[in-house]
């Protein structure tokens, strides 16, 4: 694959969003399995999910301008 094709298909941004989606899914599974989550555990899970919005914003804004 040429660099132009990778850029055109936006492979890297899509891969990063996919991987971060997996991180969010694992965090969700971990957090929901806790019997009584503590404050720091809640803060950690909220931080992971809050950063997902930033990752999605970077993905949406990384496309070429026409």
C-alpha positions as MATLAB code, in Angstrom:
seq = 'XXXXXXXXXXXXXXXXXXXXXXXXXXXXXXXXXXXXXXXXXXXXXXXXXXXXXXXXXXXXXXXXXX';
ca = [
       0.000    0.000    0.000;
       1.286    3.419   -0.868;
       1.345    6.295    1.634;
      -1.221    8.129   -0.490;
      -3.618    5.188   -0.252;
      -3.168    4.973    3.515;
      -3.863    8.688    3.794;
      -6.857    8.524    1.453;
      -8.439    5.642    3.363;
      -7.532    7.252    6.724;
      -6.222    3.933    8.000;
      -4.286    5.286   10.984;
      -7.092    7.459   12.431;
      -9.602    4.643   11.986;
      -7.264    2.151   13.628;
      -6.684    4.464   16.595;
     -10.420    5.031   17.074;
     -11.017    1.275   16.885;
      -8.327    0.567   19.467;
      -9.639    3.256   21.791;
     -13.114    1.749   21.405;
     -11.680   -1.530   22.658;
     -10.139    0.280   25.636;
     -13.539    1.809   26.426;
     -15.223   -1.584   26.155;
     -12.681   -3.176   28.507;
     -13.066   -0.292   30.955;
     -16.848   -0.669   30.857;
     -16.564   -4.403   31.560;
     -14.138   -3.840   34.421;
     -16.182   -1.042   35.975;
     -19.517   -2.831   35.792;
     -17.994   -5.922   37.408;
     -17.031   -3.967   40.537;
     -19.351   -4.642   43.456;
     -18.904   -1.227   45.081;
     -16.732    1.130   43.001;
     -14.657    3.649   44.941;
     -14.225    7.302   44.072;
     -10.851    6.839   42.345;
     -12.202    3.919   40.308;
     -15.166    6.018   39.200;
     -12.857    8.895   38.306;
     -10.639    6.573   36.273;
     -13.560    5.135   34.290;
     -15.019    8.609   33.725;
     -11.650    9.861   32.480;
     -11.360    7.020   29.983;
     -14.855    7.618   28.631;
     -14.409   11.397   28.632;
     -11.249   11.073   26.585;
     -13.222    8.996   24.069;
     -15.074   12.162   23.084;
     -11.768   13.905   22.411;
     -10.505   10.964   20.342;
     -13.695   10.995   18.288;
     -13.339   14.747   17.759;
      -9.764   14.285   16.541;
     -10.953   11.555   14.172;
     -13.784   13.638   12.740;
     -11.540   16.668   12.251;
      -8.623   14.738   10.754;
     -10.192   14.363    7.302;
      -9.045   16.369    4.322;
     -10.626   19.723    3.617;
     -12.392   20.138    0.290;
];
